[in-house]
Each structure stands twice: as structure tokens, then as C-alpha cells.
Amino acid sequence: MTEVDARVPAVLGGAPAFPERLPLVRPTLRDVPGLTADIGAILDRGLLTNGATVRQLEDAVSERLGAHVVAVSSCTAGLMLVMQAVEATGPVVMPSFTFSASAHAVTWAGGSPDFADVEPERATLDPDRIAGLLDGAAAMTATHIYGSPCDVERLGELARDAGVPLIYDAAHALGSERNGTPIGRFGVAEVFSLSPTKVVVAGEGGLIATMDPDLAQWCRLGRDYGNPGDYDTRFAGLNARMSELHAAVALASFAHLDENIANRVALVDRFEAGVAGLPGLRIVRPAEGDTSTFKDLTMVVDAEAFGLSAPQIQAAFDAEGIDSRRYYHPPIHRQTSYDGKWDTPRPLPVTDELAGSVLSPPLWSHLEGSTMDRVADVLVELHRHASKVAATLEVD
């Protein structure tokens, strides 16, 4: 038993395990002096958009993925452009267990989200739940949630049979692989995020990956208002350009992608070993043979077996100085922005159960293993004192 194991949980009056707080995420940039020099060179050139650094980022990611890559200002903007390109102005079959931007992009492009359920193990869109939903659909989207790849083979087959374009929200998945094939090569397009919580960060930014050169060119026009350079816009595009400064940060981060993923996998393994044997607790992992970025370390909590619910653990973590998030609670179909705007509502039992039972503790690429051990020890301790903790907390 470690010292952390033996002490009283903070919620019961003990000292917090992390009195200066442990944040949920921290961006990992391993060569700040080199990045500073690159940013200085950009400022000296005086070209802050549509420059060589953005093209360098696109080329680097394109070489890794074996796909055409278009840098944009955000994953959301990238999804909006792709939805506009495929004319997704009708129902779009998609999961509700994902970040709201997945549905916002559909809505902004003139479509309407048609939510479908996910499978319980990986929390990705369940092919068995959508076969009857694609008739009349304008498109389908699926999310590689937490970095775990979807069942791209079955989803792709369903989309092809229905004649429906399939777009992946790959916000979490730059570096993920499906049976050795990089995420970025599936569907009509896959769109990555480079926001501060991701494994590759730009500050803000996104990348559209596609095997279709015509779609890539369309998106290049679309990110610059639909203007090919003569001010005669070809369609109503967006201002979705990535700045040179953001591209420089992304390149510095991307250079260490494999190292960072390996560190995250090792940390998840270490955490899982630390909580091994606790009842009612499992970690969301990719399918066998797949690689996840582990954008998040996510636990699924069976409250009856563990003795505490996910919200109760979150409250107890907060008392310990441990930040955490309930990704994704509430699911999109229960958010105010989509209340009453779902044309064909149906039960989503797996989505609702997962949303009520998931919790993500801290994880970042340069997190110390000893720190991860302490978080695991706190969870062991909370289970040991579960009945007292539950009686103390006023959390549903």
C-alpha cells in the first residue's frame, strides 16, 4: 500500500493529493527555442497566411497519411467545408456521443443531424444501428472517439451501398491507425483538430485529409472565401485559413507525434495496471490491431459495482485537486441547442448509458508516470472508502 493509498480521501477531510491542482491537459512542445526561432523568421518575412509554413505542414502530414491534406483554421471549419462540398443539406446520420461541433458543422452547412447509437466497447458509431437509417440521408458522419478508430470497413460498405457520402470527424485521431492504415484515408474525407487538448497542437487549427484531389482543391478554395485569387469567388466559402504562426506550432508538435503517442499508450497501460482489480471500472480502448492516440484516457464506471458514480468520482477528484471531464455528457441530442430540432427522434440507450458513466482523468504526452500512479492510487482509495464518500457527496 502506498502513502497515497493509506491516507483519508480529501472529500472526507484528508489533505488533497494535488494541492496545487493537476490539470486535465497540457500541450507538449519539446523544442520551444527552435519554435521561437521559426516564429521569428515568419514575422521577419511578414507573410502571416497562405505561406510556406502552411504548405510545409500540409506536405508533412500528407506524406505520413498518403492523402491530400488541406490546413484550415479549425476542425469545425473543415467539417463545414466538407459538408458544403458534398451538399449535405438533408438528414445526416451521425452519433450523438461526440463533441457538439460535429453536429454544428452539419447544421451550418444546411443539413439536419439524425442521431444514431454507438457500440458500447469503443463508443463509436454502431454499424448495426444505422443500416435502416440511410435511405434518404444526405450524408453520414462518424467520430473516432478518444482516438479509437471506427469500424471503417462496415461503415464504408453501408455508405457505398446507400450511395451516401461518409465523412469522419477525426478530431482526436491524427496518428491513429486502423489495422495499420493511417486514419485520414477513409471515407470522402477525414478532418483532424489541432486545438490545445489534442496530441498534435497548433493553438487552434485543423486538417482536412482526403484521397480525392478534386475535393482537396475545392476545400483549398473554400477556406479562402471560394476565391481562386482573382476575387471572382466560385462559391460561398469561408475565411478558414490557418495562419503561418499556427502552422509553425503544429509542425513543432507533429515532429514528435510517434513519441507522444507511445508515451500516452504507456501512461494508459500504467493507469490501468494501477486500478486493476477494481470492480465496475473499464478503460475505453481501440479494437485489437488498431492504434489510438488516446486523446483522452476515459473510464466507464459501473456505479453499483464500484460504489461511486462517475459524477461522484469527479467531485471527489476535484477535492483532491485532480481535474477531470465527463466526455461526452450531455450527449448532443440532450443539449439545449438541439432540443426539438431532431426530426426523427429514437431511443439511444447506449449513448445515454455511456454519457452517464464516463469520466476522463488527466492525460498529456509529457505527464510523469509517477503522477499517473498517484491518480490511480486516489481511485483505489476512493473505492476503499466508497460508502463514506457517497454519503458525504451531494451528487446525483
LINKADA-V750415 format. One line per field, one symbol per residue. phi: phi as a letter, one per 30 degrees, with the letter a starting at -180 (. if undefined). psi: psi as a letter, one per 20 degrees, with the letter a starting at -180 (. if undefined). burial: b if it has 24 or more other C-alpha atoms within 12 Angstrom, else e. Layout:
phi=???
psi=???
burial=???
//
This chain:
phi=.dededddeddcjddddbdcicddbbdcbcbddddedddddddddiccbhcddddddedddedddibdbbdbdadedddedddddchdccdbdadcdaddeededddddjcbdbdbdcdddcicededcceccddiddabbbcddijdddddddddddddddicdcccdceccdjdbchjcddkccidabbccbdddcdccbjblabccadcdddededddddbiicdkcicddaddbcbdddddddddddddddceddddeddddddddddddcejddibbcdbddejcccdhebcbccccddddjbdeddddddedddicdabcdbbddddcdedcdiccdbdbdbddedddedbcacddabdcdddddddddddddeddddcedddddddcbd
psi=prhhgirpqhijirqqhmhjqoqgqpqooimggggggghghghhhjoiqlahhghggggghghghkrppoprhrhghggggghhhjlmjbpoprqhmrqhhghghgghijappnprrrqhgikrpohiiihjiioiqhrpqqpnpjipqrmhgggggggghikpppppokhijoiqqolipppijqagqppqqkriirgpqifqrrpppqiohggghghgghiljjoiijjnphrnarnkqpqhghhgggghghhkggggggggghggggghhhjpipqkpqpoqrqpiqpqilhqopqppohghhiqrghggghhgghikoqrqmoopqrhijqhijojjohmqqpmhgghgghijqporqprhkpqhhghghgghgggghghkgghghhhpmp.
burial=eeebbebbbbbbeeebbbeeebbbbebbbbeeeebeebbeebeeeeeebbbbbbbbbbbbbbebbebbbbbbbbbbbbbbbbbbbbbbbbbbbbbbbbbbbbbbbbbbbbbbbbbbbbbbbbbbbbbebbbebbeebbbbbbbbbbbbbbbbeebbebbeeeebbbbbbbbbbbbbbbeeebbbbbbbbbbbbbbbbbbbbbbbbbbbbbbbeebbbbbbbbbbbbbeeeeeeeeebbbbbbbbbbbbbbbbbbbbbeebbebbbbbbbbbbebbeebeebbbbbbbeebbbbbbbbbbbbbbeebbbbbbbbbbbbbbbbbbbbbbbbbbbbbeeebeeebeeeeebebbbbbbbbbbbbbbbbbbebebbbbbbbbbbbbbbbbeebbeebeee
//
